[in-house]
């Protein structure tokens, strides 16, 4: 029986294209796709030219929402794995998610529904990207990060290992109709390992957040912040701006 939160056909059929491969209905596999062992590709997925799906990965997993979930219960379409993109071993890409050209979902990572990864973006091993997240191009998210729903990340951002992003000041007690607010990371900002970003904060363009900080308010463009709570100590020097490194 199909998931109530998705209109996609839930049936799977064995395929001789790869060992242990299971395919849903209307899966589109383009030329030059590489598929490892024991892969599941669910109904409606599109795997574009030159993409790689490694061992044990799942593409197009339908969402199954709990009775108290605040996630929109709207229908989702098939997952899209863009040209030359890769879903590495044990990773899960939900229905309705899209990986852009050359993007990588690292080993054992999770990419939820209606989330978009831009071209050449990399999500590190074991990191979880929640629903309705927008990530630009060439973003690097390291190991064991959590990107909360409704987070927005612009191009060329760096997110260090173990970063946690949050989107609900009430911790599950939002009033009916109230919207969650994930962090917004502006172009080329850098967030160090173990940082916590509170709901709705904005990290400005080219800003630098030191490891272990708890960010409770907006970080200005090119600001360097550290501490609990994070406070600005200086500006990023001109020689350290992204344009100087290209």
Secondary structure, 3 states (H helix, E strand, C coil): CCCCCCCCCCCCEEECCCCCEEECCCCEECCCCEECCCCEECCCCEECCCCEECCCCEEEECCCCCCCCCCCCCCCCCCEECCCCEECCCCEEECCCEECCCCEECCCCEECCCCEECCCCEECCCCEECCCCEECCCCEECCCCEECCCCEECCCCEECCCCEECCCCCCCCCCCCCCCCCCEECCCCEECCCCEECCCCEECCCCEECCCCEECCCECCCEEEECECCEEEEECCHHHCHHHHC
